[in-house]
């Protein structure tokens, strides 16, 4: 069950059980080498000379990871004032930030303009608000080019039925507001959706390039994102074929720049692609039970730790790291009550369907439904693969549970604590004295 991390040499000689013993369970484990490889994949996606990749800070805002991403030459895509504060703390300069904001206050728009970052807005209302707080400023506009897609309706950010972007029908009104507030439109951007295929992505690129021709003297065009991640590796899913994108993208970019009459900067927002595969979330099996026709493994992987399966019905491969041979655990069989048994030696065993659930007081708190796994025992460690994107960044303290620690396995195989586990003192500090 652990062939994926073995193939990637993810743990680089470290034992998941020992990592949990030292840093606690649950635990986010990141691999620096894989993170840098994914950054380079995106940085080199096109041979066009002014081509840049913007990292979406919302996917994971750990400062240590942000510093690595900046070292690799990426800029940032910012969706809130707080994300900007994190990016600044990690060393990003304001000119390396593109604020892509949606329905925010005038104060947040003013903050972005004040620090010297470029702001993109996606409605006539927000454009007017930005004009009032940043008269004469340089701005981006986010358009809805009509192309959208993704693995779940909640991650589709283009086309009909989404709250994002200005529809092309309103371009005349856009130009009036630009003139009214003496705003300089330097860039247009879009976002088709999260987890999109190469074909859909390139369709979106063509659509925004066509729209961009309606504006003169642009300096930037941002194609958005984000790229497919192979979440079903255990079933043989392959990575997105970047070579297919690279060849077609180069043709589109060079041809557009030639026709437009100037060398613009083209941007992409690969989204989850940068950080998803560089992390495994480790958790512990604490209970096993039959309930009607279903089998359940109770773990500390509640949705306060990892929310994607609950929110998006997202699939994540699971690896099993069994408890030490000879140690006691409880295994539940379909027709038997729970009994104490010793874990057998490593042999081929039949798989069984089991629901892996968390420790939140919610029916929707699950990691898998009817997933086929070897029989589990209490004390087993489970690894949730590809957990780096929207894992910790969506973690919370529901049920007053502490958020886990994060560690980084360096290229030299060293292990570094990059965020300590919450303490209850941390969780109470903002309420003390009130």
C-alpha positions as CSV (number, residue, x, y, z in Angstrom):
1,X,0.0,0.0,0.0
2,X,3.0,2.4,0.2
3,X,4.3,2.1,-3.3
4,X,3.5,5.7,-4.3
5,X,5.7,7.3,-1.6
6,X,8.3,4.6,-2.2
7,X,8.4,5.5,-5.9
8,X,8.8,9.2,-5.1
9,X,11.2,8.5,-2.2
10,X,8.9,10.8,-0.3
11,X,10.1,10.1,3.2
12,X,13.8,9.9,2.2
13,X,14.6,7.2,4.8
14,X,12.3,8.5,7.6
15,X,9.7,6.2,9.1
16,X,6.2,7.7,9.3
17,X,5.7,6.1,12.7
18,X,8.8,7.8,14.1
19,X,7.7,11.2,12.6
20,X,4.4,10.9,14.3
21,X,6.1,9.8,17.6
22,X,8.2,13.0,17.5
23,X,5.8,15.6,16.1
24,X,2.4,14.2,17.0
25,X,-0.6,12.9,15.1
26,X,-2.1,14.1,12.8
27,X,0.9,15.6,11.0
28,X,1.5,17.3,7.7
29,X,4.8,16.2,6.1
30,X,6.2,18.1,3.1
31,X,9.0,17.2,0.7
32,X,11.2,20.1,-0.4
33,X,12.5,18.3,-3.5
34,X,9.1,17.6,-4.9
35,X,8.0,21.2,-4.2
36,X,10.9,22.6,-6.1
37,X,10.3,20.2,-9.0
38,X,6.7,21.4,-9.4
39,X,7.8,25.0,-9.3
40,X,10.2,24.4,-12.1
41,X,7.6,22.6,-14.1
42,X,5.5,25.7,-14.2
43,X,8.3,28.2,-14.5
44,X,9.5,26.4,-17.6
45,X,6.1,25.8,-19.1
46,X,6.8,28.2,-22.0
47,X,9.9,29.4,-23.8
48,X,8.4,32.8,-24.3
49,X,10.9,35.2,-22.7
50,X,8.5,37.1,-20.5
51,X,6.5,34.2,-19.0
52,X,5.9,34.0,-15.3
53,X,4.0,31.7,-12.9
54,X,2.0,33.1,-10.0
55,X,1.7,30.9,-6.9
56,X,-1.8,31.0,-5.3
57,X,-1.0,31.7,-1.6
58,X,-4.5,30.4,-0.7
59,X,-3.4,26.9,-1.5
60,X,-0.8,26.9,1.3
61,X,0.6,29.9,3.1
62,X,3.3,28.3,5.3
63,X,6.2,30.8,5.3
64,X,8.9,28.1,4.8
65,X,7.1,26.9,1.7
66,X,6.6,30.4,0.4
67,X,10.3,31.2,0.8
68,X,11.2,28.1,-1.3
69,X,8.6,29.1,-3.9
70,X,10.1,32.6,-4.2
71,X,13.6,31.1,-4.5
72,X,12.4,29.1,-7.4
73,X,11.4,32.4,-9.2
74,X,7.6,32.4,-8.9
75,X,5.5,35.4,-8.1
76,X,2.2,35.3,-6.1
77,X,-1.5,35.4,-6.6
78,X,-3.1,37.0,-3.6
79,X,-6.8,36.8,-2.7
80,X,-6.8,38.6,0.7
81,X,-5.0,41.2,2.8
82,X,-3.9,38.4,5.2
83,X,-2.3,36.4,2.3
84,X,-0.4,39.6,1.4
85,X,0.9,39.9,4.9
86,X,2.1,36.3,4.8
87,X,3.8,36.8,1.4
88,X,5.5,39.9,2.6
89,X,6.8,38.1,5.6
90,X,8.2,35.4,3.3
91,X,10.1,37.9,1.3
92,X,7.9,38.6,-1.7
93,X,8.0,42.2,-2.8
94,X,4.7,44.1,-3.6
95,X,5.6,44.2,-7.3
96,X,5.7,40.3,-7.1
97,X,2.0,40.2,-6.0
98,X,-1.2,40.3,-8.0
99,X,-4.2,40.9,-5.8
100,X,-7.1,39.1,-7.4
101,X,-10.0,40.2,-5.3
102,X,-13.7,39.5,-5.2
103,X,-16.4,41.4,-3.4
104,X,-14.0,43.0,-0.8
105,X,-14.2,46.2,1.1
106,X,-12.8,49.6,0.0
107,X,-10.3,49.3,2.9
108,X,-8.9,46.0,1.5
109,X,-8.6,47.5,-2.0
110,X,-6.9,50.6,-0.5
111,X,-4.5,48.4,1.4
112,X,-3.4,46.6,-1.7
113,X,-2.9,49.8,-3.6
114,X,-1.1,51.4,-0.7
115,X,1.6,48.7,-0.4
116,X,2.3,49.0,-4.2
117,X,0.8,45.8,-5.4
118,X,-1.3,45.5,-8.5
119,X,-5.0,44.9,-8.0
120,X,-7.4,43.0,-10.2
121,X,-11.2,43.4,-9.7
122,X,-14.0,41.5,-11.3
123,X,-17.1,43.7,-11.3
124,X,-18.2,47.2,-12.3
125,X,-19.0,47.8,-8.7
126,X,-15.5,46.9,-7.5
127,X,-13.9,48.8,-10.3
128,X,-15.7,52.0,-9.2
129,X,-14.7,51.4,-5.6
130,X,-11.1,50.9,-6.6
131,X,-11.2,54.0,-8.7
132,X,-12.3,56.0,-5.7
133,X,-9.5,54.8,-3.4
134,X,-6.8,54.6,-6.1
135,X,-7.5,57.4,-8.5
136,X,-5.1,57.2,-11.5
137,X,-3.9,53.8,-10.5
138,X,-2.6,50.9,-12.6
139,X,-5.0,47.9,-12.5
140,X,-6.0,44.5,-13.9
141,X,-9.5,43.4,-14.7
142,X,-10.7,39.8,-14.3
143,X,-13.0,38.7,-17.1
144,X,-15.3,35.7,-17.5
145,X,-14.4,34.6,-21.0
146,X,-17.2,32.0,-21.0
147,X,-14.9,29.0,-20.5
148,X,-15.1,27.0,-17.2
149,X,-14.5,23.6,-15.7
150,X,-13.2,21.6,-12.8
151,X,-13.7,18.3,-10.9
152,X,-16.6,19.7,-8.8
153,X,-19.1,22.5,-9.3
154,X,-17.7,24.4,-6.4
155,X,-14.3,24.8,-8.1
156,X,-15.6,26.0,-11.5
157,X,-14.7,29.7,-11.8
158,X,-15.5,30.5,-15.4
159,X,-18.6,30.2,-17.6
160,X,-22.2,30.4,-16.5
161,X,-23.2,30.0,-12.9
162,X,-20.1,31.4,-11.2
163,X,-19.7,34.6,-9.3
164,X,-16.3,35.5,-10.8
165,X,-15.3,37.8,-13.6
166,X,-16.8,40.6,-15.7
167,X,-18.8,39.4,-18.7
168,X,-17.5,40.7,-22.1
169,X,-20.9,42.4,-22.6
170,X,-19.8,45.1,-20.2
171,X,-16.6,46.2,-21.8
172,X,-18.1,49.5,-22.9
173,X,-19.1,50.3,-19.3
174,X,-15.6,49.2,-18.2
175,X,-13.9,51.7,-20.5
176,X,-16.2,54.5,-19.2
177,X,-15.2,53.8,-15.6
178,X,-11.5,53.6,-16.5
179,X,-11.8,57.1,-18.0
180,X,-13.8,58.4,-15.1
181,X,-11.2,57.5,-12.5
182,X,-8.1,57.9,-14.8
183,X,-7.3,54.3,-14.3
184,X,-4.6,52.6,-16.5
185,X,-5.6,49.1,-17.5
186,X,-2.3,47.2,-17.7
187,X,-3.6,43.7,-17.6
188,X,-6.5,41.3,-18.0
189,X,-6.9,38.0,-16.3
190,X,-9.3,35.0,-16.0
191,X,-9.5,31.7,-14.1
192,X,-11.2,28.8,-15.9
193,X,-11.4,26.6,-12.8
194,X,-9.4,24.4,-10.5
195,X,-8.2,21.0,-11.7
196,X,-8.6,21.5,-15.5
197,X,-7.3,19.4,-18.4
198,X,-4.8,20.6,-21.0
199,X,-7.6,20.9,-23.6
200,X,-9.8,23.1,-21.5
201,X,-6.9,25.2,-20.3
202,X,-5.8,26.0,-23.8
203,X,-9.4,26.8,-24.8
204,X,-9.4,29.3,-22.0
205,X,-6.1,30.8,-23.1
206,X,-7.5,31.3,-26.6
207,X,-10.6,32.9,-25.2
208,X,-8.9,35.5,-23.0
209,X,-6.4,36.4,-25.8
210,X,-9.3,37.1,-28.1
211,X,-10.9,39.3,-25.5
212,X,-7.6,41.1,-24.8
213,X,-7.5,42.4,-28.3
214,X,-10.3,44.8,-27.4
215,X,-7.9,46.8,-25.2
216,X,-4.9,48.8,-26.3
217,X,-1.5,48.9,-24.7
218,X,-1.8,46.1,-22.3
219,X,1.3,45.0,-20.4
220,X,0.1,41.7,-19.0
221,X,-2.3,38.8,-19.7
222,X,-2.9,36.3,-17.0
223,X,-4.4,33.0,-18.1
224,X,-5.3,31.8,-14.6
225,X,-5.3,28.1,-13.8
226,X,-5.2,25.5,-12.4
227,X,-3.7,22.3,-13.6
228,X,-4.8,18.7,-13.0
229,X,-3.0,16.8,-10.2
230,X,-3.1,13.0,-10.5
231,X,-5.0,12.2,-7.3
232,X,-5.6,8.5,-8.4
233,X,-2.0,7.4,-8.6
234,X,-2.8,4.0,-7.0
235,X,-5.0,3.3,-10.0
236,X,-2.4,4.4,-12.5
237,X,-3.4,8.0,-13.2
238,X,-0.6,9.8,-15.0
239,X,0.4,13.4,-14.6
240,X,-0.9,16.1,-16.9
241,X,1.1,16.1,-20.2
242,X,2.8,19.4,-19.9
243,X,4.6,19.0,-23.2
244,X,1.3,19.1,-25.0
245,X,0.5,22.4,-23.3
246,X,4.0,23.8,-23.8
247,X,4.0,23.3,-27.6
248,X,0.6,24.9,-28.2
249,X,1.1,27.6,-25.6
250,X,4.3,28.8,-27.2
251,X,2.6,29.1,-30.5
252,X,-0.3,31.1,-29.0
253,X,2.0,33.5,-27.0
254,X,4.5,34.3,-29.8
255,X,1.7,34.8,-32.4
256,X,-0.3,37.0,-30.1
257,X,2.6,39.2,-29.2
258,X,3.5,39.6,-32.9
259,X,0.0,40.6,-33.9
260,X,-0.5,42.8,-30.8
261,X,2.7,44.7,-31.7
262,X,4.5,44.5,-28.4
263,X,6.1,41.9,-26.0
264,X,3.7,41.5,-23.2
265,X,4.2,39.5,-20.0
266,X,2.1,36.4,-19.9
267,X,1.2,34.9,-16.5
268,X,-0.3,31.6,-15.4
269,X,-1.8,30.5,-12.0
270,X,-1.2,26.8,-11.7
271,X,-3.0,26.7,-8.4
272,X,-2.8,23.4,-6.5
273,X,-0.2,21.9,-8.9
274,X,2.7,23.6,-7.1
275,X,2.0,22.2,-3.6
276,X,-0.5,19.3,-3.8
277,X,2.0,16.5,-4.4
278,X,4.6,17.7,-2.0
279,X,2.7,16.7,1.1
280,X,1.3,13.7,2.9
281,X,-1.0,14.0,5.9
282,X,-0.3,11.3,8.5
283,X,-3.0,10.2,11.0
284,X,-3.7,7.4,13.4
285,X,-6.4,4.7,13.5
286,X,-8.0,4.8,17.0
287,X,-11.1,2.7,16.6
288,X,-12.7,0.1,14.4
289,X,-16.4,-0.9,14.2
290,X,-19.2,-2.4,12.2
291,X,-22.3,-0.4,12.0
292,X,-25.1,-2.1,10.0
293,X,-23.6,-3.1,6.7
294,X,-20.7,-0.6,6.9
295,X,-17.3,-0.8,8.5
296,X,-15.6,2.3,10.0
297,X,-12.1,3.2,11.0
298,X,-12.1,6.1,13.4
299,X,-9.1,8.3,13.1
300,X,-7.8,11.7,14.1
301,X,-8.1,12.9,10.5
302,X,-11.3,14.9,11.1
303,X,-12.4,17.7,8.7
304,X,-10.9,20.3,11.0
305,X,-7.6,18.8,9.9
306,X,-8.4,18.0,6.2
307,X,-11.6,19.4,4.7
308,X,-11.4,18.6,1.0
309,X,-13.3,15.2,1.1
310,X,-16.1,16.7,3.1
311,X,-16.4,19.9,1.1
312,X,-15.7,18.7,-2.4
313,X,-16.1,14.9,-2.2
314,X,-12.5,14.9,-3.2
315,X,-10.6,11.6,-3.7
316,X,-7.2,11.2,-2.0
317,X,-5.2,8.0,-2.2
318,X,-4.5,6.4,1.2
319,X,-1.4,4.5,2.2
320,X,-1.2,2.2,5.2
321,X,1.8,2.1,7.5
322,X,0.9,-0.8,9.8
323,X,1.6,-0.8,13.5
324,X,4.7,-2.7,14.6
325,X,4.4,-6.5,14.0
326,X,3.6,-8.3,17.2
327,X,1.8,-5.3,18.7
328,X,-1.8,-5.6,19.6
329,X,-4.6,-4.0,17.5
330,X,-8.3,-4.6,17.0
331,X,-9.4,-5.8,13.6
332,X,-13.1,-5.9,12.6
333,X,-14.3,-8.6,10.2
334,X,-17.7,-8.4,8.4
335,X,-19.3,-11.2,10.5
336,X,-17.3,-11.0,13.7
337,X,-17.3,-8.6,16.7
338,X,-14.2,-6.6,17.5
339,X,-11.5,-8.7,19.1
340,X,-7.9,-8.2,20.1
341,X,-5.5,-9.8,17.6
342,X,-1.8,-9.5,16.9
343,X,-0.9,-8.0,13.6
344,X,0.3,-10.7,11.2
345,X,3.5,-10.7,9.4
346,X,3.5,-8.9,6.0
347,X,1.6,-11.3,3.7
348,X,-0.8,-10.8,0.9
349,X,-4.2,-10.2,2.4
350,X,-7.6,-9.6,0.9
351,X,-8.9,-6.1,0.7
352,X,-12.1,-5.0,2.4
353,X,-14.3,-1.9,2.0
354,X,-14.1,0.5,4.9
355,X,-15.1,4.1,5.6
356,X,-12.3,6.2,7.1
357,X,-13.8,8.8,9.3
358,X,-12.6,11.6,11.6
359,X,-13.2,12.6,15.1
360,X,-15.6,15.5,14.5
361,X,-19.1,15.3,15.8
362,X,-20.5,15.4,12.2
363,X,-21.9,12.7,9.9
364,X,-20.1,14.4,7.0
365,X,-16.7,13.9,8.7
366,X,-15.0,11.4,6.4
367,X,-11.8,10.8,4.4
368,X,-13.0,7.9,2.3
369,X,-16.2,6.0,1.7
370,X,-16.2,2.3,0.9
371,X,-12.5,2.4,0.1
372,X,-10.8,-1.0,-0.4
373,X,-7.9,-1.4,2.0
374,X,-6.1,-4.2,3.8
375,X,-7.7,-4.9,7.2
376,X,-6.8,-2.1,9.6
377,X,-5.7,-2.2,13.3
378,X,-5.7,0.3,16.0
379,X,-2.4,2.1,16.0
380,X,-1.9,1.9,12.3
381,X,-0.8,5.1,10.6
382,X,-2.6,6.3,7.5
383,X,-1.1,8.6,4.9
384,X,-3.4,10.9,2.9
385,X,-1.5,11.5,-0.3
386,X,-1.3,14.8,-2.3
387,X,-2.5,16.8,0.7
388,X,-0.4,19.9,0.2
389,X,-3.0,22.1,-1.5
390,X,-6.0,23.3,0.5
391,X,-5.1,21.0,3.3
392,X,-3.6,23.0,6.2
393,X,-4.9,26.3,4.7
394,X,-8.5,25.1,5.2
395,X,-7.8,23.6,8.6
396,X,-9.7,25.0,11.6
397,X,-10.3,24.5,15.3
398,X,-13.8,23.1,15.1
399,X,-14.7,21.0,18.2
400,X,-11.9,23.0,19.7
401,X,-9.3,20.6,18.3
402,X,-5.8,21.8,17.8
403,X,-4.5,22.2,14.3
404,X,-1.5,19.8,13.6
405,X,2.2,20.5,13.2
406,X,3.8,20.8,9.8
407,X,7.3,19.5,9.0
408,X,9.6,19.7,6.0
409,X,11.9,17.0,4.7
410,X,14.8,18.9,3.1
411,X,16.7,17.9,0.0
412,X,19.5,16.7,2.4
413,X,16.9,14.5,4.2
414,X,16.9,16.7,7.3
415,X,13.6,17.2,9.1
416,X,12.5,20.7,10.1
417,X,9.5,21.7,12.1
418,X,7.9,24.6,10.0
419,X,4.8,25.1,12.1
420,X,4.3,23.8,15.6
421,X,1.0,22.2,16.7
422,X,-1.6,24.5,18.2
423,X,-1.7,24.5,22.0
424,X,-4.9,25.1,24.0
425,X,-3.3,28.3,25.3
426,X,-3.0,29.5,21.7
427,X,-6.6,28.8,21.1
428,X,-7.8,30.7,24.2
429,X,-5.4,33.7,24.0
430,X,-7.7,36.0,22.0
431,X,-10.6,35.4,24.5
432,X,-8.7,36.0,27.7
433,X,-9.5,39.2,29.6
434,X,-12.7,39.9,27.6
